[in-house]
Amino acid sequence: MNDPFHHIQTATRLHLAEHGCGAYTFEDGPSLTTLSRSLRPDRVLELGTALGYTACCLAHGCSPAQVDTIDKDPLHLRLAARHLENAGLMDRVKLHLGSFDTVIDNLSPFYDMAFFDGFAPSPQTIERVRELLTPTGVLVCANLGLADLQSARKLTLDFNDPARWKSLPNIEAGQTLVLRKVTP
Ligand SMILES: C[S@@+](CC[C@H](N)C(=O)[O-])C[C@H]1O[C@@H](n2cnc3c(N)ncnc32)[C@H](O)[C@@H]1O
């Protein structure tokens, strides 16, 4: 599929090679755009901005969705701002500087869609994200395979609990989970 933000993905790979900062870019932006287009969210939360590649994909998929995106690295956010500005999406994307858990505590509910793309998801962070989702909001969770054993077990149990989540088709060649929140 055509990816209008491929150049940002390339810039992120170059940045990673130069800085070794861990800003691994998401591999499947077009699927994220398609998901955002089909879910038609009003508000989207992203954890892990890096250079703005996936924030662009999410915002591009659904106008006039508002995207809140979080990253702890000020350089990443400066570069992301430039990419979002060039893509004409800056008015719909708010960049938040800080650690996920700190910033999340200051965000107001509710989000229709959330995308976790930090290094590895922790059960605590995912629980906070779940609380911020609408009763039928959708969580897209990358990098479960990077979590430590205990966190991975806990999250797998949680994600497989039908009283809490309903699985939707995965993206990024099956590597990234897509889950709809279930509210009893
Ligand atoms: C995998 S990269 C995100 C890639 C981006 N979504 C993309 O596709 O281009 C992870 C990003 O999350 C940020 N990050 C990791 N852990 C974090 C934390 N606990 N709080 C805030 N930012 C964090 C890193 O600085 C990095 O930019």
The ligand as a Tripos MOL2 file, in Angstrom:
@<TRIPOS>MOLECULE
LIG
   27    29     1     0     0
SMALL
NO_CHARGES

@<TRIPOS>ATOM
      1 C1          9.4720    2.4450   19.1730 C.3       1 LIG1
      2 S1          9.7300    4.1860   19.2910 S.3       1 LIG1
      3 C2          8.2230    4.8660   18.6560 C.3       1 LIG1
      4 C3          8.1660    4.7790   17.1630 C.3       1 LIG1
      5 C4          7.0840    5.6140   16.5090 C.3       1 LIG1
      6 N1          5.7590    5.2580   16.9620 N.3       1 LIG1
      7 C5          7.1860    5.4170   15.0130 C.2       1 LIG1
      8 O1          6.6130    4.4770   14.4910 O.co2     1 LIG1
      9 O2          7.9590    6.1200   14.3700 O.co2     1 LIG1
     10 C6          9.5050    4.4040   21.0380 C.3       1 LIG1
     11 C7          9.5290    5.8630   21.5040 C.3       1 LIG1
     12 O3          8.9860    5.8700   22.8230 O.3       1 LIG1
     13 C8          9.7350    6.7360   23.6410 C.3       1 LIG1
     14 N2          9.6040    6.1790   25.0010 N.ar      1 LIG1
     15 C9          9.9900    4.9430   25.4250 C.ar      1 LIG1
     16 N3          9.6410    4.7420   26.7150 N.ar      1 LIG1
     17 C10         9.0210    5.8840   27.1180 C.ar      1 LIG1
     18 C11         8.4190    6.2870   28.3350 C.ar      1 LIG1
     19 N4          8.3810    5.4740   29.4000 N.pl3     1 LIG1
     20 N5          7.8560    7.4970   28.4000 N.ar      1 LIG1
     21 C12         7.8810    8.3370   27.3100 C.ar      1 LIG1
     22 N6          8.4460    8.0110   26.1220 N.ar      1 LIG1
     23 C13         9.0000    6.8040   26.0220 C.ar      1 LIG1
     24 C14        11.1510    6.7210   23.0840 C.3       1 LIG1
     25 O4         11.8150    7.9340   23.3590 O.3       1 LIG1
     26 C15        10.9080    6.5040   21.5840 C.3       1 LIG1
     27 O5         10.9000    7.7270   20.8910 O.3       1 LIG1
@<TRIPOS>BOND
     1     1     2 1
     2     2     3 1
     3     2    10 1
     4     3     4 1
     5     4     5 1
     6     5     6 1
     7     5     7 1
     8     7     8 2
     9     7     9 1
    10    10    11 1
    11    11    12 1
    12    11    26 1
    13    12    13 1
    14    13    14 1
    15    13    24 1
    16    14    15 ar
    17    14    23 ar
    18    15    16 ar
    19    16    17 ar
    20    17    18 ar
    21    17    23 ar
    22    18    19 1
    23    18    20 ar
    24    20    21 ar
    25    21    22 ar
    26    22    23 ar
    27    24    25 1
    28    24    26 1
    29    26    27 1
@<TRIPOS>SUBSTRUCTURE
     1 LIG1         1 GROUP 0 **** ****
